[in-house]
Amino acid sequence: MKSEKYLEALTHPVFKSIGAAADELGLEAYVIGGYVRDFFLKRGSAKDIDVVAVGSGIALAKAVAKLLKGSSDVKVFKNFGTAMLNYKGMEIEFVGARKESYTRDSRKPIVEDGSLQEDQDRRDFTINALALGLNAHNFGIVLDPFKGLADLQKGILRTPLEPGITYSDDPLRMMRAIRFATQLNFEIELSSLQAISEHKERIKIISEERIVDELHKILNSEQPSIGFALMHKTGLLPYILPELKALQGIEEIEGQRHKDNFWHTLEVVDNIAKTTDNLWLRWAALLHDIGKAPTKKFHKKIGWTFHAHEFVGSKMVYKLFKRLRMPLNDKMKFVQKMVLMSSRPIILSEDHVTDSAVRRLVFDAGEHVEDLLTLCEADITTKNPKKQRRYLNNFKLVRQKIKEVEERDRIRNFQPPVSGEEIMETFNLKPSKEIGIIKEAIKEAILEGEIPNDKVAAFAFMLTKGKELGLEQNN
């Protein structure tokens, strides 16, 4: 490549300002890491820029802030020797070049000032060790000590140092390798892949939050199955998502087999990745069958069953989220709901669809009925084109039926046409079980299509139900 191409990476005026400040301070400064990698991959301009200074990164950040109008105050993280500057939507992190050493039982390094070469040595992958000079004498010149440009062209992930050292020192790099392989569709070099398998237990010293951050990035990629297959291949999966690992394998008894639910799950996740960017719906796809491992049973007459696996799986979602320190809020409840209801539309698509069944589906799914149907369509992994067409056409019918019923009966986010207060006033009641019985009866009558979802019909039904319970109307 010609040097002019490297200069194209530094057309933003902020880079000239950083270089000028570095020259003024007598420091060497380089932009390094993801910004440089993504420029050569033509992945667009990154908003996060890492600048390494041979000397004080904090001093350089303060000098740059003085030169730039419209920049924010410098945020200094003295313990880490770093500083952060926001400028016109860009986050620029400044750090002094350093070398690191590790103890066996910790991933927190002993950090010392170092040269640019030592700083590049400690990087996770050769493609992230690429640096571009920012000083006047080397502006735009690439420093590539580990042939990272060649690895970018070949689509290979390789560590700058011996991979066992790189992964043992900071085990999160094993997850980062798998994440980059997934996002970039790169291959992890064989010796590097073997090193992940050899050091997989070291992942236990990494915080759940940092692991989940990598899982989110894998799930948000175009083909998430690449990452989960690599976690399975390297042996990392049981340490991170044992519920998923438990789905792997096929058992055969008396000539009857069940499908491998692990590989099926990865197909479902890839399918849903084509239709939605909703991270939590992708989580639901990943976990929709986790209840199948603990509920698997063989019966001589009917073969393999996974009775109530959706209910069991939804309970497992809470435990999994709690273990991984993921949010136990509406996001977790959404995933639980999707797992719990994951078979409902499938059953409707196979049978004659009654208005009553559709009303109940819409009532239970509420505002998430579209998400549920998206999940169920992704769950179609049959390789038989005829079957696949039939299933998809059946789901179209279910969608049409939902639209018709919804327009007529307004069941989504259902609110009872008659309130508890009105029931109490009509029958001169204090809070009691009779109120709950009447409200439930009204709801059931609407869902079954016995009465329309309107005030007049519901009020008349309430009076009839009150008489059955021996209640007297208040005059």
DACOR-V209475 format. One line per field, one symbol per residue. psi: psi as a letter, one per 20 degrees, with the letter a starting at -180 (. if undefined). Layout:
psi->???
//
This chain:
psi->qqhhhhhhikhpihhhgggghghhikqpqqpqchggghghiljrpqippppppnbohghgghhghhhppjqrqpppnhhikrqpppoliqopppqqprqqqqrhjqjoqopqqargghghhiqgqhijipqpqirhikoippomijlhghhghilpoqqgaphhgghhgnihhghhghghhggilrppqghgghhgghjhhihiiqqhghghghgghghirhmhhgghhhhghijhghigmhhghiipqpqppkjpqrroighgghggghghhiiqjoghhhghghjhjhihgijpqpphhibpqlpkhgggghhhgggggghjlrplbhgghgggggghjhighgghhhrpoqhghgghghghhcijhggghgghhhiojqiohgggggghhhhggggggggghghgilhplppphprhhhggghjlqrprhhghgggggggghghijhqrmrggghgghggghgghjkqppp.
//
